[in-house]
């Protein structure tokens, strides 16, 4: 197998091909290569706009396309606590394509996303919810209220402890 042509020689050949002043044999003599190399470079220029053809990727093509991955990442920014099967359902609803949980996980990892412990944000921090609560409470008198000890109550039921987010950002 012949060695690859240096990039300077390829540029020299490209300029001569684009000038259309010489034949294939004349270009091959001037560049010091075979006429078949000139024909291949001419074909690559016509088809790909470059002296080299693009590399052929090895392996099976990904089942999650870049638009699907972008839509999934945008959806996870709003709802970081989704499980992988819920993400698969989202992609099915949006794109009509079934993807496995492992392919979703691999795609998110390739995009530099990871699953990490989520930080819970208290609902009491919302000023509108506090005002709404006080407005509703103002209709009652003190003898209408009953207080319950919540020390044995598990408030974490229904909360997702983990979530997906880009590296360096904690899911909330």
C-alpha positions as CSV (number, residue, x, y, z in Angstrom):
1,X,0.0,0.0,0.0
2,X,1.3,3.4,-1.0
3,X,1.9,6.0,1.7
4,X,-0.6,8.8,2.2
5,X,0.1,12.1,0.4
6,X,1.2,15.0,2.6
7,X,-1.3,17.8,3.1
8,X,0.9,20.2,1.2
9,X,0.9,17.9,-1.9
10,X,-2.9,17.5,-1.6
11,X,-3.3,21.3,-1.5
12,X,-1.0,21.6,-4.5
13,X,-3.1,19.0,-6.4
14,X,-6.4,20.7,-5.4
15,X,-5.2,24.1,-6.7
16,X,-4.2,22.6,-10.0
17,X,-7.6,20.7,-10.3
18,X,-9.5,23.9,-9.5
19,X,-7.5,25.9,-12.1
20,X,-8.5,23.4,-14.8
21,X,-5.4,24.2,-16.8
22,X,-3.8,20.7,-16.8
23,X,-4.8,17.2,-17.5
24,X,-4.8,14.4,-15.0
25,X,-1.5,13.0,-16.3
26,X,0.2,16.4,-16.2
27,X,-1.0,17.0,-12.6
28,X,0.2,13.5,-11.6
29,X,3.7,14.2,-13.0
30,X,3.9,17.6,-11.3
31,X,2.8,16.2,-7.9
32,X,4.8,13.0,-8.2
33,X,1.9,10.6,-7.7
34,X,-0.2,8.3,-9.8
35,X,-3.1,9.5,-12.1
36,X,-5.4,7.3,-10.0
37,X,-4.6,9.5,-6.9
38,X,-5.6,12.6,-8.9
39,X,-8.8,11.0,-10.0
40,X,-9.7,10.1,-6.4
41,X,-8.9,13.6,-5.2
42,X,-11.0,15.1,-8.0
43,X,-13.9,12.8,-7.0
44,X,-13.5,13.7,-3.3
45,X,-13.6,17.4,-4.2
46,X,-16.7,17.0,-6.2
47,X,-18.6,14.8,-3.6
48,X,-17.3,16.1,-0.3
49,X,-15.7,19.5,-1.0
50,X,-12.4,18.4,0.4
51,X,-9.4,16.3,-0.9
52,X,-10.2,13.6,1.6
53,X,-13.4,11.6,2.1
54,X,-14.9,11.8,5.5
55,X,-14.0,8.9,7.9
56,X,-16.4,6.0,8.1
57,X,-17.5,5.5,11.7
58,X,-17.1,2.0,13.0
59,X,-19.7,0.2,15.0
60,X,-23.5,0.3,15.2
61,X,-25.1,3.7,14.8
62,X,-26.6,5.3,17.9
63,X,-30.3,4.8,18.5
64,X,-30.6,8.3,20.1
65,X,-30.1,11.0,17.5
66,X,-28.6,14.5,18.5
67,X,-32.1,16.2,18.3
68,X,-33.5,13.5,20.6
69,X,-30.7,13.9,23.0
70,X,-31.1,17.7,23.0
71,X,-34.8,17.5,23.7
72,X,-34.2,15.0,26.5
73,X,-31.6,17.3,28.1
74,X,-34.0,20.2,27.9
75,X,-36.7,18.1,29.5
76,X,-34.4,16.9,32.3
77,X,-33.5,20.5,33.1
78,X,-37.2,21.0,34.0
79,X,-37.7,17.5,35.6
80,X,-34.3,16.2,36.8
81,X,-35.7,13.4,38.9
82,X,-37.0,11.2,36.0
83,X,-36.2,7.5,35.9
84,X,-34.7,6.0,32.7
85,X,-38.0,4.3,31.8
86,X,-39.8,7.7,32.1
87,X,-37.2,9.2,29.8
88,X,-37.9,6.4,27.3
89,X,-41.6,7.2,27.4
90,X,-40.9,10.9,26.9
91,X,-38.8,10.0,23.8
92,X,-41.5,7.7,22.5
93,X,-44.1,10.5,22.9
94,X,-41.9,13.1,21.3
95,X,-40.2,11.1,18.5
96,X,-42.1,7.8,18.2
97,X,-38.9,5.9,18.7
98,X,-38.4,3.2,21.3
99,X,-35.0,3.4,23.0
100,X,-33.6,1.3,25.8
101,X,-32.7,2.6,29.2
102,X,-29.1,1.6,28.7
103,X,-28.9,3.6,25.5
104,X,-30.4,6.7,27.2
105,X,-27.8,6.3,30.0
106,X,-24.9,6.0,27.6
107,X,-26.2,9.0,25.6
108,X,-26.4,11.2,28.7
109,X,-23.0,10.1,29.9
110,X,-21.5,11.0,26.4
111,X,-23.1,14.5,26.8
112,X,-21.3,14.8,30.2
113,X,-24.5,14.4,32.3
114,X,-24.5,12.3,35.5
115,X,-27.0,11.0,38.0
116,X,-26.4,12.5,41.5
117,X,-28.1,13.2,44.7
118,X,-30.8,15.8,44.3
119,X,-31.0,18.9,46.6
120,X,-34.6,19.3,47.9
121,X,-36.0,22.8,47.8
122,X,-38.6,23.5,50.6
123,X,-42.0,24.6,49.4
124,X,-42.1,27.1,52.2
125,X,-39.5,29.2,50.4
126,X,-42.2,30.2,47.8
127,X,-43.6,33.5,48.9
128,X,-46.8,33.0,46.9
129,X,-47.5,29.7,48.6
130,X,-46.9,31.3,52.0
131,X,-49.3,34.1,51.3
132,X,-51.9,31.7,50.0
133,X,-51.6,29.6,53.1
134,X,-52.0,32.7,55.4
135,X,-55.0,33.8,53.4
136,X,-56.7,30.5,53.8
137,X,-55.7,30.3,57.5
138,X,-57.2,33.7,58.2
139,X,-60.7,32.4,57.8
140,X,-60.3,30.2,60.9
141,X,-60.1,30.9,64.6
142,X,-57.7,29.4,67.0
143,X,-60.3,26.9,68.4
144,X,-60.7,25.5,64.9
145,X,-57.1,24.4,64.6
146,X,-55.7,21.0,65.6
147,X,-51.9,20.5,65.8
148,X,-50.3,17.1,65.1
149,X,-46.9,15.9,66.1
150,X,-45.0,15.0,62.8
151,X,-41.9,13.5,64.4
152,X,-42.8,10.0,63.2
153,X,-43.9,11.2,59.8
154,X,-41.7,10.5,56.8
155,X,-41.8,13.6,54.6
156,X,-39.5,12.0,52.0
157,X,-42.1,9.7,50.6
158,X,-42.8,10.8,47.1
159,X,-39.5,12.7,46.7
160,X,-36.9,11.5,44.3
161,X,-33.5,11.3,45.9
162,X,-31.5,11.4,42.7
163,X,-31.6,13.3,39.5
164,X,-29.8,13.8,36.2
165,X,-27.9,17.0,35.5
166,X,-24.8,18.3,33.7
167,X,-21.4,17.8,35.4
168,X,-20.9,20.6,38.0
169,X,-24.6,21.3,38.5
170,X,-26.7,19.9,41.3
171,X,-30.3,18.9,40.4
172,X,-32.9,20.6,42.5
